[in-house]
Each structure stands twice: as structure tokens, then as C-alpha cells.
């Protein structure tokens, strides 16, 4: 996704950021790492993210769930 916010570009050093989008296919997966973070760190991440991202609780292949920032245009509340 192209980032239009100059402050975000300055902080990240990038004009384009990856974004997760819901496809509806159970076979589609995103490789990644789960981090344990504090409530304060989640609040900081929420404040940093632009409106194009939305945080949802997503099911993981392990059966656990984790907060994930996804494309706000197609976001659901997880599940």
C-alpha cells in the first residue's frame, strides 16, 4: 500500500507498506511471527497506524488467535 502521510513515511523510511487482506479462502496464509506485547504497546501501535489499517483478532494455524493489522477496506472482526 502506498503511504501518503509524510510523517509515517519519515518514521518508517518507506513509501509503501505491506498490508494483509481477507480473501475468503481458508488455504490463504500469511507467514509471520507472534510477539507478546503490553496493552501500552498495542495502544502505541494503534496510534501509529494510518486509517487504511484496522486491528482485528485473527485465528492462527496453531488454533490460537492474535491481533493483526489488516486492510481496513475488507476487515471483519476476525473469527
C-alpha positions as CSV (number, residue, x, y, z in Angstrom):
1,X,0.0,0.0,0.0
2,X,1.3,3.5,-0.8
3,X,1.6,5.7,2.2
4,X,0.5,9.3,1.7
5,X,1.2,10.5,5.2
6,X,4.6,12.3,5.2
7,X,5.0,11.8,8.9
8,X,4.5,8.0,8.6
9,X,7.0,7.9,5.7
10,X,9.5,9.9,7.7
11,X,9.1,7.5,10.7
12,X,9.3,4.2,8.6
13,X,11.6,5.4,5.9
14,X,9.3,3.7,3.3
15,X,6.6,5.0,0.9
16,X,5.0,1.6,0.6
17,X,3.9,-0.8,3.4
18,X,2.6,-4.4,3.2
19,X,-1.0,-5.0,4.1
20,X,-2.9,-8.2,4.9
21,X,-6.2,-8.5,3.0
22,X,-9.0,-11.0,3.7
23,X,-9.6,-13.3,0.6
24,X,-12.2,-15.7,2.0
25,X,-10.1,-18.7,1.2
26,X,-9.1,-21.0,4.1
27,X,-6.0,-22.0,2.1
28,X,-4.5,-18.5,2.1
29,X,-2.0,-18.0,4.8
30,X,0.4,-15.2,6.0
31,X,3.7,-16.3,7.4
32,X,4.8,-14.2,10.4
33,X,5.9,-14.0,14.0
34,X,3.6,-13.5,17.0
35,X,5.0,-11.1,19.6
36,X,3.8,-10.7,23.2
37,X,3.2,-7.0,23.8
38,X,1.8,-4.9,26.5
39,X,-1.5,-3.0,26.3
40,X,0.5,0.2,26.2
41,X,2.5,-1.1,23.2
42,X,-0.8,-2.0,21.4
43,X,-2.1,1.5,22.0
44,X,1.1,2.9,20.6
45,X,0.8,0.7,17.5
46,X,-2.9,1.8,17.1
47,X,-1.9,5.4,17.3
48,X,0.9,4.9,14.7
49,X,-1.2,3.0,12.1
50,X,-3.0,5.0,9.4
51,X,-6.7,4.7,8.7
52,X,-6.0,2.1,5.9
53,X,-5.2,-0.4,8.6
54,X,-7.5,-2.0,11.1
55,X,-6.6,-4.2,14.0
56,X,-8.6,-7.5,14.2
57,X,-8.3,-10.6,16.2
58,X,-7.3,-13.3,13.7
59,X,-7.2,-17.1,14.1
60,X,-3.8,-18.7,13.7
61,X,-2.9,-22.1,12.2
62,X,-1.9,-23.2,15.7
63,X,-5.5,-22.6,16.9
64,X,-4.6,-19.6,18.9
65,X,-5.6,-16.0,18.0
66,X,-3.5,-12.8,17.7
67,X,-4.1,-9.2,16.9
68,X,-3.3,-8.5,13.2
69,X,-3.4,-5.2,11.3
70,X,-5.3,-5.7,8.1
71,X,-6.6,-3.8,5.1
72,X,-9.5,-1.7,6.6
73,X,-11.5,-1.9,3.4
74,X,-12.1,-5.6,3.8
75,X,-11.7,-6.1,7.5
76,X,-14.0,-8.2,9.6
77,X,-13.8,-8.6,13.4
78,X,-11.8,-11.8,12.9
79,X,-13.2,-15.2,13.7
